[in-house]
Amino acid sequence: MRRIILSAALIAAAAPAWAGETIYVSNERANTISVIDGATLQTIATWPVGKRPRGITLSRDGRQLYVCASDENAVQVIDRATGKVVADLPSGEDPETFALSPDGTLLFASNERDATVTAIDVPGRKVAFQVVVGVEPEGMAVSPDGRLAVSTSETDNAVHWIDIASRQVVGQTPTDDRPRHAEFTADGRQLWVSAEIGNSVQVIDVATRKVIDTLHFAVPGIAPEKVMPVQIRFTPDHKRAVIALGRGNALAIVDAASRKVEAIVPVGPRVWGVAITPDGRRALSANGLSDTVSIVDLATAKQVATVPVGRAPWGVVVAP
């Protein structure tokens, strides 16, 4: 059994809150998904998938996983019960991340190499439409009302706004350098966008599509140019944002209302993906250079465990 860095007391404290939950981690260089039991924090399975798996999320009904197999030019559908790839959804070249429509029928994938966003008809397993966006599209998000999709363009330093009904780009918002991830607030009024080279998260007012605030981050002992914000997740109560700081080797915990940094939590090196447990008590980070997942207690803002996974973990998701 693979070693887990966790005290007996912490295992006892964590087990009840994690009972029944499963953690899935995409391992970019291993071409696998690590499956971790939430109660024991043991890796219980390793599933082979397509080449270079990165973005990962659950289907709306929770029965399947979607994974960007970037070097296969596909989004793969994995049956959670068997761990088998049951379908390859067509995408453009080099899909990295994606976002689901609220009803789960459309999946929007960013295709880095061909500067497009592909809208995939999930039930039909076919392309619904494609939209040309900025160069090197990276992050994807869909508004809670299902009316807008957005993509972040790393090269153009911009967010592109896609009207889903008309299938057209209807606006563009400039951002700081190399935007990576986009996340709508639950009410759909704000879009938070991380800028990797800009060392910032910018808050955009959706109604005006203007930047209304910019957050910067400092990690003790880390050079400012290495602090590179990437994925952003909001807690289930929408009161906090948890932001992966890339080669800053830390998570930032931010009060969503005041947009003030509450804590910087050191985790593993090159933290990329982040997830939050359904009860909102813990955050998980995928640490790409240590081949681990960190478990962070949000109440104390401390790392309480690390779990070994495959090579170069990229994304992480928690399923009830």
N, C-alpha and C positions, 0 to 999 in steps of 0.2 A: 504494500500500500504506500502511496506517495506521502512524503512527510508534509505535515502542516504545522506552521509556527503559531501555536495557540495554547494558552495555559488551560489546565483542566477546569479552573474556576470560570474562565470565559466561555468554554464549551457549555458548561452547565447553564450559564446565564443566557447564552444565545439560543440554545436548542428550542425552547418553547416558541419563541417568536418566529423561528425559521421553519417550524414543522410544516411539511407539505410543499415547501418552495423548492424550485430547481433553478440553478444558475447555468446559463449557457454562454460560452466564450468562443469567439471566432479567433483562430490562430493563423495569422496571415502567412507565415513561412512554413507552417506544418501542414497546411491544407486540411485542417481538422476543426471540429467543434469539441471543446471540452465540456462535459456535463458534470455538474457539481451538486451533490445533495445539500440542500440548505440547512438541514438539521445537524448534520455531522461535519459539514465542510470537507467532505471527501470527494475526490474525483471518482465518479462511478462508471463513466463510459467515455470513450473517445470515438467520435464519428468522423469517417472520411467524407470530405466534400470536394468541390471543385477547387481549382487553383486560385490562390491568393484571396481567401475569404476575408471580407472586411465588414461592411455594414451588416447588422443583424437586428431583427425584431420579431415579435410575435404576430401571428394573424389575429384578427379581431376576436375570433372565437377561441383563441388560445390553443388550438389543436395542432398548429403548424408553426414552424420557424421559416422566415425568409432570410436568405443570406446572399449578399453580393459576392458572386464568384468572379472577381474582377478580370482574371486572365482567361475566363471562359466566355466573357461577354454575355453573362446571363445572371439572373436572380434565381437562385435555387430554392425550391420548396422542400422542406424536410418534415416528415411525419414525426411528431414528438413521441408517439408510442413505440415506433420501431427504429428511429434514428436513420431511416432510409431517405435518400433524395427521391422524391416522387415526381418532380417536374422541374424543367428548366424554363423559366419565363424569359421571353426574348427581350433584350435590351440593346442599347447602342454599345459602342466600344468602351471597355474599361469602366463599368459601373462601380462606383465606390460607396455611395450612400443612397438611401431612398426614404420615402415617406408614404404612408398610407392615407387614403381618404377616410373620413370619419366612419363611413359604412363598410370600409374594407374592400370595396369592389375595384378601386383603382390604386395602383402603386406607381409612384413617380420616382424614376431612377435618374441620377445624374451620371452622364457619360463623359468622362474626362477627355478622352481623345478626340471625340467628334463634336464637342461643343453643343450637345443637345441634351434635352430632357425627354425621356421616353415615358409616356403614360401607358401602363400595362393594364389591360382588362384581366383582372385576376381570375374570375370564374371561367372566362373564355380562354385564358392562357395565350393571349395574343396581344399585339400592339394595338392600342386604341388610337393613339396619335403621337407625334413627335413635334417638339418645338425647338428651334434654334435659339440658344441663349448666349451667354458670354463664354470667353475662352477659359478652358479648364473648370467647368462647373464641378462643384464639390458638395456643399451641403444642400439638403432638401428639407422642406417643411410644407405642410398643408394646414391652412387655417382651420380652426375648430368648426366653422360653419360650412366648410367644404367648398368655398367659392374661389379661393386663391391657392396657388402653389408658388413657392419661391425657391430659387436656386442661387447659390453664392458662386461667383466667378473669381477664382484665385488670381488669374492674370489681369482681368479687367478691374479688379478691386470694386466690385459692385454686387448688389442684389438685384436679380431680375424677377419681376412680378408677373405671374402667368394667370390670366383669367381662364378658369377651367371650362366654363360654358362655351366661350368663344374660341378657346384653344389658341390664344394669342398672348404674346408678351405685351403687357399694358403699362409698364413702367420700369424704371431703373433707379436705384438709390446708391450713390457712391458710399464706399466704406473705407476703413483703414486697410493697410496692406495685407493681402492674402487672406480673405475671409474663408473660414473653414466650415462652420456649423451655424445653422439657424434653428431657432425654437420659438414658437408662438407661446404667449401666455395663455392661460386657460380661457380667459374672456375674449381672446382674439384681438385685443386692442394694441398689444405691443409685440414686436418681433425682436428677439435678442440674437445678435450675430457676433460670433467670435472672429477676431482677426489675428492670425498666427504671428505674422511678422510685426504687426502693429502693437502687439502685447496689449490687446484691448478686447472688451466686449462692448458693442454699441447697441443701444436701445433705440428702436425705430418705432415711431408712432404710425400705426397701420393706416389710419384715416388720411394722414398727410404724406405718408411715406418719407418722412424726414427724421434724421437722427436727433433725438432729444436728450441723450446722455451718453457719456463714454466712460467706461470703467477701465482702470489700469491695475496691474497686480505686481507686487514685490514679494519675492520669496527669500527669506534669510539664507545667505550663503550661496545664492545662485545669481549669476550675472544677468542683468536685465534682458539682454538679447536672447537668453535661453528660455525665458518665460514666454511660452507660446500657447495661448488659450485655444482649445479645440472644442471638444464636445461640451454641451450645456444640457442639464436636466433640472426640471423643477420637481420639488417634493409634492406628494399627492395633495397636501393642503395648500399648495401654491404659495407658501410663505417664504420659501428659500429657493435659491438656485445653487446647484453644485456644478462647478466648472473645472474640467481637466486642464491642467496647465502645461501639457506636453513635456518638453525637456526641462521645465521648471520642477519636475518630479514632485508635484503636489496637486492637491485639490483646493480650490477656493470655495468657501461657503459664503453666500451673499444673501442678505436680506432683500427679498424681491420688491418690497414696497419702498424702502429708503434707498435701495441699490448701494448699500454700504457693505464692504467686506467684513464679515464677522470673524472669520478664521481662515488661516492657511494651514493645511494638514499635509505634512510630508508623507508621500507614499513611495511607490517604486519608480525607477527611471523610465522616462518617456511615457508618461501616462497619457493615454489616448481616449479610449472609450470609458464612459461612466454610466452607471445605472443606479437606481434607488429602489429599495425594497417597497412593496405595496403598503406596508405600515408606516413608511416614512422615517424609520428609525436608523437605517444604515444606508451608506453609499458604497458602491463597489467600483473599483477602477481597474482597467486593463493596462498593465505595465509592460510595454513592448520590449524593453531591453533587459528585463529580469525574468521574463517568462512566468509572471505571477499575476494574481488578482489580489488587490488589497481590500480588506473590509474595514470601513470607517464608521465608528459610532458618531452619529450627528449630534447627539446631546452633549457629548464631551469633546467633540471635534478631535478625536484621536483614532489612529489606526489600531485595531484590536486583533487583526489576524492577517496572514497572507497565505494564499493557496497556490501551489505550483500548477501550471497548466502547460499548453504546448508552446511552440516557438513563436515569438512575436505576437502575443495576444493584441487584438485590435479593438474588438467590440464586445460588449457584455450586456446581457438582458436577464431579468429575473421573472420567472413564471410562477404564479400561485399554484 
